[in-house]
Amino acid sequence: MSLNFSRVHELPPDELAVYRRLDPARLPQHVAIIMDGNGRWAGKRSLKRFLGHQQGAESVQYVVETASRIGLPWLTLYAFSLENNLRRPKTEVSFLMRLLRAYLTNNVQRMNDNNVRIRYIGRTEELPAEVCERMQWAADATSHNTGTVLTLALNYGARSELVDAFKKLHAEIKAKHLHAEDITEQDIQRHLYTAHMPDPDLLIRTSGEMRISNYLLWQIAYAEIFVTDRLWPDFRGIHMLEAIEDYQRRERRYGGLGDGSESDDIASLPANQLVNS
């Protein structure tokens, strides 16, 4: 778990105004974001798609810095999906890989200045060698930081993650001669890419799309979901704070009953009324 220290005093005035409406004791431990809308942002401005991706990369650092300032332990961003790699034009994929290398090269110092540690999830070994080298360089360069853990989901798909986890679990079962009936959720959990981090408390999706898009399917079982019409290149730290404010207005029940429930009233009803209700 990261040891993060609040730097709220560094928030710009508009973000600080939203933060002061929050309960610092009830901040989410882990925020996951589906960054969507780069292409539409560019299209609305009659710009090339790559300019939308460039602006989207700028949004990443704004949000990361806000997360660091409020002491958010975990921030996970859906940066590049397995489906993107397979279905997008090769020219666009190639540009995204160059953009990723440039982002890492240009922002490691800012990460260090903000005490941010960078990590990755996904089938990253399938990415180009020069990209993997730069990713490892950035991870090593920020490994000493104790603040927000920024995780980029790269060449990631949740179903593929489960397939990989089941393969590892199968190998463990064979090696240790375990019985399938003894397998628990925890056994699956510890073979996921995210075994080292808590499940997300809050999932944010930009661009107004009401889809999960094969993102952290296991991990978001009880996450609160916040969808905004704002396109990712226009998303800033203040908008993440507003999503957290909405999150704090909700009651998380994890399948149980919340405060003020009518469970006692139901328990006192005669059986025939329960049948007929």
C-alpha positions as CSV (number, residue, x, y, z in Angstrom):
1,M,0.0,0.0,0.0
2,S,1.3,3.4,-0.9
3,L,2.2,5.9,1.8
4,N,0.7,9.1,0.5
5,F,0.8,12.5,2.2
6,S,-1.8,15.1,1.3
7,R,-0.6,18.2,-0.6
8,V,-4.1,19.8,-0.7
9,H,-2.6,23.2,-0.3
10,E,-1.1,22.8,-3.8
11,L,-4.5,22.5,-5.5
12,P,-5.6,25.5,-7.7
13,P,-8.4,27.6,-6.2
14,D,-11.2,26.0,-8.3
15,E,-10.1,22.4,-7.3
16,L,-9.7,23.5,-3.7
17,A,-13.2,24.8,-3.6
18,V,-14.6,21.4,-4.6
19,Y,-12.2,19.5,-2.3
20,R,-13.5,21.5,0.7
21,R,-16.9,20.0,0.1
22,L,-15.5,16.5,0.4
23,D,-15.0,14.4,3.5
24,P,-11.3,13.6,3.5
25,A,-11.9,10.5,5.6
26,R,-14.1,9.0,2.9
27,L,-12.0,9.5,-0.1
28,P,-11.8,6.4,-2.4
29,Q,-8.7,4.4,-2.1
30,H,-8.7,3.5,-5.8
31,V,-10.1,5.4,-8.8
32,A,-10.2,3.7,-12.2
33,I,-10.9,5.7,-15.3
34,I,-12.0,4.7,-18.8
35,M,-10.5,7.6,-20.9
36,D,-12.8,7.9,-23.9
37,G,-13.5,10.6,-26.5
38,N,-10.1,11.6,-28.0
39,G,-11.2,11.0,-31.5
40,R,-14.6,12.7,-31.1
41,W,-12.9,15.7,-29.4
42,A,-10.7,16.0,-32.5
43,G,-13.6,15.4,-34.9
44,K,-15.7,18.2,-33.4
45,R,-12.8,20.6,-34.1
46,S,-12.1,19.2,-37.6
47,L,-8.7,18.1,-36.4
48,K,-6.8,14.9,-37.1
49,R,-7.4,12.1,-34.6
50,F,-3.8,12.1,-33.5
51,L,-4.3,15.7,-32.1
52,G,-7.1,14.3,-29.9
53,H,-4.7,11.7,-28.5
54,Q,-2.1,14.3,-27.9
55,Q,-4.5,16.4,-25.9
56,G,-5.7,13.3,-24.1
57,A,-2.1,12.7,-22.9
58,E,-2.0,16.2,-21.4
59,S,-5.2,15.4,-19.5
60,V,-3.6,12.4,-17.9
61,Q,-0.9,14.5,-16.2
62,Y,-3.4,17.1,-14.9
63,V,-5.5,14.3,-13.3
64,V,-2.5,12.5,-12.0
65,E,-1.3,15.7,-10.3
66,T,-4.6,16.3,-8.6
67,A,-4.7,12.7,-7.4
68,S,-1.3,13.1,-5.9
69,R,-2.2,16.4,-4.2
70,I,-5.3,14.9,-2.5
71,G,-3.4,11.8,-1.4
72,L,-5.2,9.3,-3.6
73,P,-3.4,6.0,-3.2
74,W,-4.3,4.3,-6.5
75,L,-5.2,5.6,-9.9
76,T,-5.7,3.2,-12.8
77,L,-6.2,4.5,-16.4
78,Y,-7.4,2.5,-19.4
79,A,-4.8,3.8,-21.8
80,F,-4.7,1.1,-24.6
81,S,-6.9,-1.9,-24.9
82,L,-6.2,-5.3,-26.4
83,E,-9.0,-4.5,-28.9
84,N,-7.4,-1.2,-29.8
85,N,-4.2,-3.1,-30.7
86,L,-6.1,-5.6,-32.8
87,R,-8.8,-3.4,-34.5
88,R,-7.4,0.1,-34.9
89,P,-5.5,1.0,-38.1
90,K,-1.8,0.2,-37.8
91,T,-0.9,3.8,-38.4
92,E,-2.9,4.9,-35.4
93,V,-1.5,2.1,-33.2
94,S,2.0,3.1,-34.2
95,F,1.3,6.7,-33.3
96,L,-0.2,5.7,-29.9
97,M,3.0,3.8,-29.2
98,R,5.2,6.8,-30.1
99,L,2.9,9.0,-27.9
100,L,3.3,6.6,-25.0
101,R,7.0,6.7,-25.3
102,A,7.0,10.5,-25.4
103,Y,4.6,10.7,-22.5
104,L,6.9,8.6,-20.3
105,T,10.0,10.4,-21.4
106,N,8.6,13.8,-20.8
107,N,6.7,13.2,-17.6
108,V,8.9,11.1,-15.4
109,Q,10.4,14.2,-13.8
110,R,6.8,15.5,-13.1
111,M,6.0,12.1,-11.6
112,N,9.0,12.3,-9.3
113,D,8.1,15.9,-8.4
114,N,4.7,14.7,-7.4
115,N,5.9,11.5,-5.6
116,V,4.0,9.3,-8.2
117,R,5.0,5.8,-8.9
118,I,4.1,4.3,-12.3
119,R,3.1,0.7,-13.0
120,Y,1.4,-1.3,-15.8
121,I,-1.2,-4.0,-16.3
122,G,-2.0,-6.0,-19.4
123,R,-0.2,-8.1,-21.9
124,T,2.6,-5.6,-22.1
125,E,5.1,-8.1,-23.3
126,E,3.4,-8.0,-26.7
127,L,4.1,-4.3,-27.1
128,P,7.1,-3.2,-29.3
129,A,10.4,-3.7,-27.6
130,E,11.4,0.0,-27.6
131,V,8.1,0.8,-25.8
132,C,8.7,-2.0,-23.2
133,E,12.2,-0.6,-22.6
134,R,10.8,2.9,-22.0
135,M,8.1,1.6,-19.8
136,Q,10.6,-0.3,-17.6
137,W,12.8,2.8,-17.5
138,A,9.9,4.9,-16.2
139,A,8.9,2.3,-13.7
140,D,12.5,2.1,-12.4
141,A,12.9,5.9,-12.3
142,T,9.8,6.3,-10.1
143,S,10.1,3.1,-8.0
144,H,11.3,5.0,-5.0
145,N,8.2,7.2,-4.8
146,T,5.6,6.5,-2.0
147,G,2.6,8.5,-3.2
148,T,-0.1,7.8,-5.7
149,V,0.4,4.6,-7.7
150,L,-0.4,5.5,-11.4
151,T,-1.2,2.2,-13.2
152,L,-1.6,2.3,-17.0
153,A,-3.7,-0.5,-18.5
154,L,-1.8,-1.2,-21.8
155,N,-2.7,-3.9,-24.3
156,Y,-5.3,-4.8,-21.6
157,G,-8.5,-6.7,-21.8
158,A,-10.4,-8.0,-18.7
159,R,-11.4,-11.3,-20.4
160,S,-7.8,-11.9,-21.4
161,E,-6.7,-11.1,-17.8
162,L,-9.1,-13.8,-16.5
163,V,-7.8,-16.3,-19.1
164,D,-4.2,-15.5,-18.0
165,A,-5.2,-15.9,-14.3
166,F,-6.9,-19.2,-14.9
167,K,-3.9,-20.5,-16.8
168,K,-1.6,-19.6,-13.8
169,L,-4.1,-21.1,-11.4
170,H,-4.3,-24.3,-13.4
171,A,-0.5,-24.6,-13.3
172,E,-0.6,-24.1,-9.6
173,I,-3.2,-26.7,-9.1
174,K,-1.1,-29.2,-11.0
175,A,2.1,-28.3,-9.3
176,K,0.7,-28.4,-5.8
177,H,-1.9,-31.2,-6.4
178,L,-4.7,-29.0,-5.2
179,H,-8.4,-30.0,-5.5
180,A,-10.6,-27.9,-7.7
181,E,-13.4,-27.9,-5.2
182,D,-11.1,-26.1,-2.8
183,I,-10.5,-23.1,-5.1
184,T,-11.8,-19.8,-3.7
185,E,-12.3,-16.3,-5.1
186,Q,-9.1,-15.3,-3.4
187,D,-7.2,-17.9,-5.4
188,I,-8.3,-16.3,-8.6
189,Q,-7.8,-12.8,-7.2
190,R,-4.1,-13.4,-6.5
191,H,-3.4,-14.4,-10.1
192,L,-5.0,-11.3,-11.6
193,Y,-2.8,-8.5,-12.9
194,T,-4.1,-6.3,-10.1
195,A,-3.4,-8.7,-7.2
196,H,-1.1,-6.1,-5.6
197,M,-3.8,-3.4,-5.4
198,P,-7.3,-2.9,-3.9
199,D,-10.3,-3.2,-6.1
200,P,-11.6,0.2,-7.5
201,D,-14.0,2.1,-5.3
202,L,-15.0,4.5,-8.1
203,L,-15.0,3.9,-11.9
204,I,-15.2,7.0,-14.1
205,R,-16.0,6.9,-17.8
206,T,-15.8,10.0,-20.0
207,S,-17.6,10.7,-23.3
208,G,-21.1,9.6,-22.0
209,E,-20.9,6.0,-23.2
210,M,-22.7,3.6,-20.9
211,R,-20.3,0.7,-21.4
212,I,-17.6,-1.0,-19.3
213,S,-15.6,-1.9,-22.5
214,N,-13.9,-5.0,-21.1
215,Y,-12.2,-3.1,-18.3
216,L,-11.5,-4.6,-14.8
217,L,-14.6,-6.8,-15.0
218,W,-13.7,-8.8,-11.9
219,Q,-12.4,-5.9,-9.9
220,I,-15.4,-3.5,-10.3
221,A,-18.0,-5.9,-9.0
222,Y,-18.9,-3.4,-6.3
223,A,-17.4,-0.2,-7.7
224,E,-19.5,3.0,-7.9
225,I,-19.8,4.1,-11.5
226,F,-19.8,7.7,-12.6
227,V,-20.3,8.6,-16.3
228,T,-19.8,12.1,-17.7
229,D,-20.5,13.4,-21.2
230,R,-17.2,15.3,-21.0
231,L,-14.7,14.0,-23.6
232,W,-11.3,12.9,-22.1
233,P,-9.2,15.7,-23.6
234,D,-11.4,18.2,-21.7
235,F,-11.3,16.3,-18.4
236,R,-9.3,17.8,-15.6
237,G,-8.6,17.2,-11.9
238,I,-11.6,19.3,-10.9
239,H,-13.8,16.9,-12.8
240,M,-12.4,13.9,-10.9
241,L,-13.0,15.8,-7.7
242,E,-16.6,16.3,-8.7
243,A,-17.0,12.6,-9.4
244,I,-15.6,11.9,-6.0
245,E,-18.1,14.3,-4.5
246,D,-20.9,12.4,-6.3
247,Y,-19.4,9.1,-5.0
248,Q,-19.5,10.4,-1.4
249,R,-23.2,11.1,-1.7
250,R,-23.9,7.4,-2.4
251,E,-24.4,4.6,0.1
252,R,-22.3,1.5,-0.6
253,R,-24.0,-1.7,0.5
254,Y,-22.0,-4.5,-1.1
255,G,-25.2,-6.5,-1.5
256,G,-26.4,-5.9,2.1
257,L,-29.0,-3.5,3.5
258,G,-28.3,0.2,4.0
259,D,-29.2,2.5,6.9
260,G,-32.9,3.0,7.2
261,S,-33.8,-0.3,5.6
262,E,-37.2,-1.9,6.2
263,S,-35.7,-5.3,7.1
264,D,-37.3,-5.2,10.6
265,D,-40.7,-4.4,9.1
266,I,-40.3,-7.3,6.6
267,A,-39.2,-9.7,9.4
268,S,-42.4,-8.9,11.4
269,L,-44.8,-9.6,8.5
270,P,-47.0,-12.8,8.7
271,A,-45.9,-15.5,6.3
272,N,-49.2,-15.2,4.3
273,Q,-48.5,-11.5,3.7
274,L,-45.0,-12.3,2.5
275,V,-46.4,-14.8,0.0
276,N,-49.0,-12.4,-1.3
277,S,-46.8,-9.3,-1.4
